[in-house]
Amino acid sequence: MWKVKPPVYFPMEMRYRTILESLVPPDPMSQFLLRRGSPDEEFPDLSRNHTWMGRILTAAMYRRQFHRCTHSGVLFDDVIRPGLEEPGDWCSPASVGCVAGDAESYILFCDFFDRVIEAHHGHKITSQTPESDFNCNNLKGGEDLDRSYAVRCEVSVVRGVEGFCFPTHCSRGERRELLTLARRALQRLEEEDLPGRLHLLEDLNQDQQRELDFDPPSDSQLRIGVARDWPDARGVWVSKDGSLVVWVNMEDHLRLVSTRDDANITEAFKCMCIKLQKLEDLYRELKHPFTWKQQLGWVSSSPADVGTGLRIRVQLKLQHLPKHNHLQDVLKRLRLCMDTTDSPALYCVSNTATFGLSEVGLTQLVVDGVKLLIAMEKRLEVNGDIEGLVPAQK
């Protein structure tokens, strides 16, 4: 491959431009031909796939999506790759097993994505716009969790930025432009509201990464493309008072995190709502609003985060409840999940769905569920029975 480039000040440049340009080899991507078999030949083996993708995708559905491609080049095989790389197992909660390469994916492959979203979130997609509620005053009881059990809480929100591909599909240039946008918006936030500092990930030492609870990219993230060119154009903004952390270009364009060591969910939620809405206004002024779809709400790379993009996590000290036979049934009824942590007696409880309820509704769901789990733990401590506390399906 070679080019003939005329001197910058060559006086005959205009006259000979067409000749000079004809000597430049054409862009190879313009002649790219993807050689694939028929949809039936390419259909993946899903017999041992336990993700929602594996449960929902059929050969007929695959045939319908096979020849479709978004304007930025996202194919249906790109969408389902995460579920093929990580098929899950039958005894664990099902993951979605798919990602959107861009916002258009949710429209072009809606026949598939809508089914995954409905199955994962347990809520039907309708023509109505999802409900939104950031009024912190509507949240009840989030400030008085029993501190003997509730150790810490975290409220986080993910957002995609309009006009850019999502991390699994974006180019280096897009990623760097997203970092520039984030730098401008966060600088405005510092000047007007909340002092802080943006750190490039490549500049953080191991102690700083550990302090921010940062984990290096997993093998799965590397395989599906989320961590391409790591750590180029990745950053983290930390407020001076430590109330807010904003991750840039990680698994999503933006991830805002508010953490409280006193497990005060109300204050963490309030901080998140105020700063998120402020940041949303700043991005809109920069002509790149957050990505919104009328029937889905806020959308980002994962269907597991559509709607609100909101996650509420509470760390609980539990000794007896994790061993109870009915725990998984209780969690399913509460629409919560429970994960282990590095500490053997410390568990992280969070919401499983982000779609179908408002921001306040989801947070209230977690608050009420955590209080019930604590009540069950107290009952088990005195060898009591928790059958009477088991709730109806939320």
C-alpha positions as CSV (number, residue, x, y, z in Angstrom):
1,M,0.0,0.0,0.0
2,W,1.4,3.4,-0.9
3,K,0.3,7.0,-1.5
4,V,1.5,9.9,-3.7
5,K,1.0,13.0,-1.6
6,P,1.7,16.3,-3.4
7,P,3.8,18.9,-1.6
8,V,1.8,21.3,0.5
9,Y,2.7,24.3,-1.6
10,F,2.9,22.7,-5.0
11,P,1.6,25.4,-7.4
12,M,0.1,22.9,-9.9
13,E,-1.8,21.0,-7.1
14,M,-5.3,22.0,-8.2
15,R,-4.7,21.2,-11.9
16,Y,-3.3,17.7,-11.1
17,R,-5.4,16.8,-8.1
18,T,-7.5,14.3,-9.9
19,I,-4.4,12.5,-11.3
20,L,-2.7,12.5,-7.9
21,E,-5.8,11.2,-6.1
22,S,-6.2,8.4,-8.7
23,L,-2.8,7.1,-7.6
24,V,-3.9,6.6,-4.0
25,P,-5.1,3.0,-3.5
26,P,-8.8,2.8,-2.6
27,D,-10.0,2.3,0.9
28,P,-9.9,-1.5,1.4
29,M,-13.0,-1.4,3.6
30,S,-15.1,0.0,0.7
31,Q,-14.5,-3.3,-1.1
32,F,-14.8,-5.5,2.0
33,L,-16.9,-8.7,1.4
34,L,-17.8,-10.6,4.5
35,R,-18.0,-14.3,3.5
36,R,-20.6,-16.1,5.6
37,G,-22.7,-19.2,5.0
38,S,-26.5,-19.2,5.0
39,P,-28.3,-18.3,8.2
40,D,-29.0,-22.0,8.9
41,E,-25.3,-22.8,8.5
42,E,-24.3,-19.9,10.8
43,F,-26.9,-20.5,13.5
44,P,-25.0,-21.0,16.8
45,D,-25.3,-24.0,19.0
46,L,-27.4,-22.9,22.0
47,S,-28.1,-26.3,23.5
48,R,-26.1,-25.5,26.6
49,N,-26.6,-21.7,26.7
50,H,-28.4,-20.5,29.8
51,T,-28.5,-16.8,29.0
52,W,-31.7,-15.0,28.0
53,M,-30.3,-14.8,24.5
54,G,-29.9,-18.6,24.4
55,R,-33.4,-19.2,25.7
56,I,-35.1,-16.7,23.3
57,L,-33.2,-16.9,20.0
58,T,-34.6,-19.4,17.5
59,A,-33.4,-20.3,14.0
60,A,-36.3,-18.4,12.5
61,M,-35.5,-15.3,14.5
62,Y,-31.9,-15.6,13.5
63,R,-32.8,-15.8,9.9
64,R,-34.8,-12.6,10.1
65,Q,-31.9,-10.7,11.7
66,F,-29.1,-12.3,9.8
67,H,-28.7,-9.8,6.9
68,R,-29.4,-6.7,8.8
69,C,-26.7,-4.2,9.7
70,T,-26.9,-0.8,11.4
71,H,-25.4,2.3,9.8
72,S,-22.3,2.0,11.9
73,G,-21.8,-1.6,10.9
74,V,-23.3,-3.6,13.8
75,L,-24.3,-7.1,12.7
76,F,-26.6,-9.4,14.7
77,D,-23.6,-11.8,15.4
78,D,-22.0,-8.8,17.2
79,V,-25.1,-8.5,19.3
80,I,-25.2,-12.1,20.5
81,R,-21.4,-12.6,20.9
82,P,-21.3,-12.0,24.7
83,G,-23.8,-14.9,25.3
84,L,-21.7,-17.2,23.1
85,E,-18.5,-16.2,25.0
86,E,-20.2,-16.6,28.4
87,P,-23.0,-19.1,28.1
88,G,-23.7,-19.2,31.9
89,D,-24.9,-22.2,33.9
90,W,-28.3,-23.5,34.9
91,C,-27.9,-22.8,38.7
92,S,-27.1,-19.1,38.4
93,P,-29.4,-16.2,37.5
94,A,-29.6,-15.8,33.7
95,S,-27.7,-12.9,32.2
96,V,-29.0,-11.1,29.1
97,G,-26.2,-12.6,27.0
98,C,-26.2,-9.8,24.4
99,V,-25.1,-6.2,23.9
100,A,-26.1,-3.3,21.6
101,G,-23.3,-2.0,19.5
102,D,-25.2,1.3,19.0
103,A,-28.5,2.9,19.8
104,E,-29.9,1.9,16.4
105,S,-29.4,-1.8,17.4
106,Y,-32.4,-1.5,19.7
107,I,-34.6,-0.5,16.7
108,L,-33.2,-2.7,13.9
109,F,-33.1,-5.8,16.1
110,C,-36.2,-4.9,18.2
111,D,-37.8,-8.3,17.5
112,F,-35.0,-9.9,19.5
113,F,-34.1,-7.1,22.0
114,D,-37.7,-6.5,23.1
115,R,-38.1,-10.1,24.1
116,V,-34.8,-10.2,26.0
117,I,-35.7,-7.0,27.9
118,E,-39.2,-8.2,28.8
119,A,-37.8,-11.5,30.0
120,H,-35.0,-10.1,32.0
121,H,-36.9,-7.2,33.6
122,G,-40.2,-8.9,34.0
123,H,-42.1,-6.0,32.4
124,K,-44.0,-5.7,29.2
125,I,-42.8,-3.1,26.6
126,T,-45.7,-0.9,25.6
127,S,-46.2,2.2,23.4
128,Q,-46.2,4.4,26.6
129,T,-43.1,6.3,27.6
130,P,-41.5,4.8,30.8
131,E,-42.3,6.6,34.0
132,S,-39.6,8.8,35.5
133,D,-39.4,10.2,39.1
134,F,-36.3,11.9,40.5
135,N,-38.1,13.5,43.5
136,C,-36.1,12.4,46.5
137,N,-38.9,13.4,48.8
138,N,-41.0,10.5,47.5
139,L,-38.5,8.0,48.8
140,K,-39.4,6.6,52.3
141,G,-37.2,4.9,54.9
142,G,-33.9,5.0,53.1
143,E,-32.1,6.9,55.8
144,D,-32.8,4.5,58.8
145,L,-31.5,1.1,57.8
146,D,-30.2,-0.9,60.8
147,R,-26.5,-0.1,60.9
148,S,-25.8,-3.4,62.7
149,Y,-26.5,-5.1,59.4
150,A,-26.4,-2.5,56.7
151,V,-22.7,-1.5,56.2
152,R,-22.5,0.5,53.0
153,C,-24.6,1.5,50.1
154,E,-24.0,2.5,46.5
155,V,-26.3,4.2,44.0
156,S,-25.1,4.1,40.3
157,V,-26.5,5.1,37.0
158,V,-25.2,4.4,33.4
159,R,-25.8,6.6,30.4
160,G,-25.1,6.4,26.7
161,V,-24.3,9.6,24.7
162,E,-26.3,10.3,21.6
163,G,-24.3,10.2,18.3
164,F,-21.7,7.6,19.4
165,C,-21.4,3.9,19.2
166,F,-21.5,2.0,22.4
167,P,-18.1,0.7,23.9
168,T,-18.2,-2.8,22.2
169,H,-18.3,-1.1,18.8
170,C,-16.9,2.4,19.0
171,S,-13.6,3.4,17.4
172,R,-10.6,4.9,19.1
173,G,-11.6,8.3,17.7
174,E,-15.1,8.1,19.1
175,R,-13.8,7.0,22.5
176,R,-11.3,9.9,22.6
177,E,-14.0,12.4,21.5
178,L,-16.2,11.0,24.3
179,L,-13.4,11.6,26.8
180,T,-13.1,15.2,25.5
181,L,-16.8,15.7,25.9
182,A,-16.7,14.3,29.4
183,R,-13.8,16.6,30.3
184,R,-15.7,19.7,29.1
185,A,-18.9,18.7,30.9
186,L,-17.2,17.8,34.2
187,Q,-15.1,21.0,34.1
188,R,-18.3,22.9,33.9
189,L,-19.7,20.9,36.8
190,E,-16.6,21.7,38.8
191,E,-16.9,25.4,38.1
192,E,-20.6,25.6,38.8
193,D,-21.4,23.1,41.4
194,L,-19.0,20.4,42.6
195,P,-15.2,20.6,42.7
196,G,-13.4,17.5,41.5
197,R,-10.7,16.2,39.3
198,L,-10.5,14.0,36.2
199,H,-7.8,11.3,36.2
200,L,-6.8,9.3,33.2
201,L,-6.8,5.6,33.9
202,E,-3.4,5.1,32.5
203,D,-2.0,7.6,35.1
204,L,-3.4,5.8,38.2
205,N,-1.1,3.7,40.2
206,Q,-2.2,0.4,41.8
207,D,-3.0,2.0,45.2
208,Q,-5.2,4.6,43.5
209,Q,-7.0,2.0,41.5
210,R,-7.6,-0.1,44.7
211,E,-8.9,3.0,46.5
212,L,-11.5,3.5,43.7
213,D,-12.5,-0.2,43.8
214,F,-11.3,-0.5,40.2
215,D,-11.0,-4.0,38.7
216,P,-9.0,-4.6,35.5
217,P,-10.9,-5.8,32.4
218,S,-12.0,-9.4,32.5
219,D,-11.2,-11.9,29.8
220,S,-14.8,-11.7,28.7
221,Q,-14.7,-7.9,28.3
222,L,-11.5,-8.3,26.2
223,R,-13.2,-10.9,24.0
224,I,-16.3,-8.9,23.3
225,G,-14.5,-5.7,22.6
226,V,-15.4,-3.5,25.6
227,A,-11.7,-3.3,26.6
228,R,-10.2,-2.7,23.2
229,D,-7.1,-0.4,23.3
230,W,-7.0,-0.5,27.1
231,P,-6.6,1.9,28.8
232,D,-6.7,4.4,26.0
233,A,-9.2,7.3,26.6
234,R,-10.6,5.8,29.8
235,G,-10.9,8.1,32.8
236,V,-12.4,8.6,36.2
237,W,-13.6,11.8,37.7
238,V,-13.7,12.1,41.5
239,S,-15.4,14.9,43.4
240,K,-13.3,16.6,46.1
241,D,-15.7,15.6,48.9
242,G,-15.8,12.0,47.6
243,S,-19.6,12.0,47.2
244,L,-19.5,11.3,43.4
245,V,-17.4,9.2,41.0
246,V,-17.9,9.3,37.3
247,W,-16.3,6.5,35.1
248,V,-15.8,7.4,31.5
249,N,-15.6,4.9,28.6
250,M,-15.6,1.7,30.7
251,E,-18.5,-0.7,30.0
252,D,-20.6,2.3,29.2
253,H,-20.0,5.8,28.0
254,L,-20.7,7.2,31.5
255,R,-21.2,5.6,34.9
256,L,-22.0,7.8,37.9
257,V,-21.5,6.3,41.4
258,S,-22.5,7.8,44.7
259,T,-21.3,5.8,47.8
260,R,-22.2,6.2,51.5
261,D,-20.3,4.4,54.3
262,D,-23.3,5.0,56.6
263,A,-25.7,3.1,54.3
264,N,-27.9,6.1,53.9
265,I,-29.6,5.3,50.6
266,T,-31.7,8.5,50.7
267,E,-28.7,10.8,50.7
268,A,-26.8,8.7,48.1
269,F,-29.9,8.7,45.8
270,K,-30.4,12.5,46.4
271,C,-26.7,13.2,45.4
272,M,-27.1,11.0,42.3
273,C,-30.3,12.6,41.1
274,I,-29.0,16.2,41.5
275,K,-25.7,15.6,39.8
276,L,-27.1,13.4,37.1
277,Q,-29.7,16.0,36.0
278,K,-27.0,18.7,36.1
279,L,-24.7,16.6,33.9
280,E,-27.6,15.8,31.6
281,D,-28.2,19.5,31.1
282,L,-24.5,20.1,30.4
283,Y,-24.3,17.4,27.8
284,R,-27.4,18.8,26.1
285,E,-25.7,22.2,25.9
286,L,-22.8,20.4,24.2
287,K,-25.2,19.1,21.5
288,H,-24.8,15.5,22.7
289,P,-27.7,14.6,25.0
290,F,-28.0,11.2,26.7
291,T,-29.5,8.4,24.5
292,W,-33.2,8.0,25.0
293,K,-35.8,5.8,23.3
294,Q,-39.5,6.5,23.7
295,Q,-40.6,2.9,24.6
296,L,-37.5,1.9,26.5
297,G,-36.3,5.0,28.3
298,W,-32.6,5.6,28.8
299,V,-30.5,3.0,26.8
300,S,-26.9,2.0,26.9
301,S,-24.9,-1.0,25.7
302,S,-26.6,-3.6,27.9
303,P,-30.3,-4.5,27.7
304,A,-30.0,-5.2,31.4
305,D,-29.7,-1.4,32.0
306,V,-32.4,0.0,29.8
307,G,-35.2,2.1,31.4
308,T,-33.5,3.9,34.2
309,G,-29.9,2.6,34.2
310,L,-30.2,2.6,38.0
311,R,-28.5,0.2,40.4
312,I,-28.8,0.3,44.2
313,R,-26.4,-1.9,46.1
314,V,-26.4,-2.4,49.8
315,Q,-23.8,-4.4,51.7
316,L,-25.3,-6.5,54.5
317,K,-23.8,-8.5,57.4
318,L,-25.7,-11.8,57.3
319,Q,-24.9,-15.1,59.0
320,H,-28.0,-17.2,58.8
321,L,-30.2,-16.1,55.9
322,P,-27.7,-17.0,53.2
323,K,-27.9,-20.6,54.3
324,H,-31.7,-20.7,54.3
325,N,-33.4,-23.0,51.8
326,H,-36.0,-20.4,50.7
327,L,-33.5,-17.5,50.2
328,Q,-33.6,-17.7,46.4
329,D,-37.4,-17.8,46.3
330,V,-37.5,-14.8,48.7
331,L,-35.1,-12.8,46.5
332,K,-37.0,-13.6,43.4
333,R,-40.2,-12.4,45.0
334,L,-38.5,-9.2,46.1
335,R,-36.9,-8.7,42.6
336,L,-33.5,-8.6,44.2
337,C,-30.2,-10.5,43.8
338,M,-27.6,-11.3,46.4
339,D,-23.9,-11.7,45.6
340,T,-20.9,-12.7,47.8
341,T,-18.1,-10.3,48.6
342,D,-14.5,-10.7,49.7
343,S,-15.7,-10.9,53.3
344,P,-17.4,-14.3,54.1
345,A,-20.2,-12.7,56.2
346,L,-20.8,-9.7,53.9
347,Y,-23.2,-9.8,51.0
348,C,-24.2,-7.3,48.3
349,V,-27.9,-6.9,47.7
350,S,-29.1,-5.1,44.6
351,N,-32.1,-4.7,42.2
352,T,-32.3,-7.2,39.3
353,A,-34.4,-4.9,37.0
354,T,-33.9,-1.3,35.9
355,F,-37.0,-1.2,33.6
356,G,-40.7,-1.0,34.6
357,L,-40.5,1.2,37.6
358,S,-39.4,4.8,38.1
359,E,-36.1,5.8,39.7
360,V,-37.8,6.4,43.1
361,G,-39.9,3.2,42.6
362,L,-36.7,1.0,42.1
363,T,-34.9,2.6,45.0
364,Q,-38.0,2.1,47.3
365,L,-38.1,-1.6,46.1
366,V,-34.5,-2.1,47.4
367,V,-35.1,-0.2,50.6
368,D,-38.1,-2.3,51.5
369,G,-36.5,-5.5,50.4
370,V,-33.3,-4.8,52.5
371,K,-35.4,-4.1,55.6
372,L,-37.3,-7.3,55.1
373,L,-34.0,-9.3,54.7
374,I,-32.7,-7.8,57.9
375,A,-36.0,-8.7,59.7
376,M,-35.6,-12.3,58.5
377,E,-31.9,-12.4,59.7
378,K,-33.0,-11.2,63.1
379,R,-35.7,-13.8,63.3
380,L,-33.3,-16.6,62.4
381,E,-30.8,-15.4,65.0
382,V,-33.2,-16.5,67.7
383,N,-34.1,-19.7,65.9
384,G,-37.4,-18.3,64.7
385,D,-39.4,-19.1,61.6
386,I,-39.4,-16.7,58.6
387,E,-42.3,-18.3,56.7
388,G,-44.7,-15.6,57.9
389,L,-42.3,-12.9,56.5
390,V,-42.0,-14.4,53.0
391,P,-43.6,-11.7,50.7
392,A,-45.9,-12.0,47.7
393,Q,-44.4,-11.6,44.3
394,K,-43.4,-7.9,43.7
